[in-house]
């Protein structure tokens, strides 16, 4: 008998169901759809999916659902994807096999029924192809039919599943595919791994979000009526609504209990009331199912329950009839109808009961591995033996599951498993450890013997590599510390050197220093030893470090020796790493075209070479290639390289490289004038990942962007974020410099020029590496501009300008962005010296208008300066007006409020039309005067009011003349006329009267 605990009437989701149906209609027309449905536990996400998939199936669509399981965080990657593909395979059979033709072995990593993943040659298939083939398979299946794919409980998803769906959302083009995912909003705490994934989805126009809210009082009453078959008593309905707070699942539970006050207010007790009302045999089956995971296969349940088939079926029928269990979508097993109910049952188990049940599950799988899908066997055995408290059985299973996770490029899940193996190691007898599998693939790790069982040092190396490849330098740091504490460096110098190199990388990535001390130790360990893979690995790491921190002839030597050593030892990945470093060094040394060409070639070879993808090599190449293009002024090419790099990051699962690429991309987009897109990219980089370096760079660039938009408070917040990230550690110059630049610009904007000079001095301390030349050439003109602006106040800028000039004299100028920086600096220096000539700014404008030199904000600024120079020197007022109009149009388009305001003030002082309004008025016949006559009852003209404003500020006649581009004698005449018209005898009286009569604007105005 089916209990009416679930309302047969679907209540309160009309709007959401309409949106889903509209999306289905678009999918049926060949427009792929992706929707993310969020809501708290029990709010009705699963019920909404059930109702919609029933509608979609009725409309001729093929629907398949997969659920993320808690086991996924313990190392079962792609669980929902595998479930969906199995469901489609059962329904489509040969049609799915045909769609997968030519890719069977690769896709067998997710759907073993298609073939044998082990037949794929090593390295021939990578994570990129796995994502690509999965996407293409779904596209082919949805080419001539509408396919609805639903994934539940994304909050439990493993990282690999999230990355696959991120790739899917970006990559699907024309097809009749609709993808739905659900997640619990109340589970997403600040550090939850799903948060950045959701933020990334929000930036995709192809993905829409739905948030399910709680039911209203009338909706709760309607739900209760559906459950009971008649309208509820108003008092009971009020009680249920109050206690459930509109959560549909709680409404069901309270309604089933009659809404009385006899049920405990504790959620766990509330949920267990229904379980405890069932026969003990049914309760025992529920306990077994709850401990088995999010779902349990019938054959496995039968083996674990250890009762007759009839007894098991009776108990299952009872649990299903009371809406506690439901059959899984594939019809092969059972799951709890709601995860909250399962959690309550698990929490009610005693520790001994949990261990006993997990041992029975593990023993059943040891006896027969066919009880669960092959791709889940290792991970589930690992979990069951671990929870059973049997380290000797858990360790081998955990290590096997880690290999399976790596083969599926699920590095984060591999790391979790290896961490568990480290925890289990000491509790396992030596005789058991002698039977363990050999060491798995460890990049550049010396001397692992495939015939020997795994040793603890090898386990730690596997974990370090997984930490690096999954972008978790904090764990790599802890693991290398543990390894080096255990290793005897004299007996095992090559392996010790490997750990020191990885410790150096971790320190650098964490912002705790530059890693030099660790690299020096690695070099000491390999000195005097015969050529080896370990040598090549250390030399390549040292060359890479020096290219960033101390580029020079020695850097070339290390890179060349690393390449030679790598070729001798056959270390392909180390060779590529060192070649990329060498190409970077060549470009910075002046061979820009050759260096960039080699960087591109090595990057492409890294992507194509038949070795497992290395996040360190490929990610580094993607980031540094885009960055090199940007610093050499190839801005559109840099943007395109960053966009391509982001796509490759999705293919290869290089999540740690994405913040770097977005930071580079954001800076380029600022120069190209695409400020909204720049802000989006920089915000992503500032908020993503654990590594402080790209985040600090992004915050600094965001701060400058906000300042250029006029958001001083936002710039101050950005500066605080940068300092919080870079303080407390030895931060390389490339991260100190942007912070000092932002601090300088912010201090100047706030009128604190003395503070700004301190930041300039701090920015120019020491020798700057070549790769920062472009940044320094941007900072120096900005510093000189601050001194030029200070000239009117009579401040002595000679010392500050001399420091700027000394820094500039040490910089090369042989490429376009650097030559442009020098031209800009010379123009600002001339302005500071009182020798502001139009030709200075004309040269800068010509340089900025050259191909690949698009710095639109600087161009608008240069036009504004040219206009001022023309006005002050008595040049063409028509040309000055044209420059102001061009500058204002660009400033307005960018949203550069301070620059636009400055342009308007200059136009007003010079009585020029910067907006084009005068021209429009003339064309329309509007006779409005362009030079105002008497402005008030005092008889002051517009020009006299301008002079009076400056008199009220305490300016001298010379300063008034400079501000208004008139002769000092003319300024004196204007002052005399003002005194006469106001009938006062001194400048002080004129200023006081002007303020009293509000003839000039005040700060309050």
PyMOL commands that set and color helices and strands:
alter all, ss='L'
color gray80, all
select helices_A, chain A and resi 14-28+45-58+70-74+79-92+94-99+104-107+112-114+117-119+127-141+154-156+159-171+185-187+194-202+217-228+234-244+248-256+267-276+280-292+298-305+309-321+339-347+351-367+369-371+374-387+391-407+411-425+430-433+456-469+473-486+493-510+516-526+533-549+553-569+572-589+592-608+615-631+635-652+655-671+675-687+692-709+712-726+733-749+753-763+770-793+798-809+816-832+838-848+856-872+877-894+897-910+917-924+942-952+957-964+968-982+987-996
alter helices_A, ss='H'
color red, helices_A
select strands_A, chain A and resi 33-39+62-67+147-152+177-184+207-211+296-297+325-327+333-336
alter strands_A, ss='S'
color yellow, strands_A
deselect
rebuild
show_as cartoon
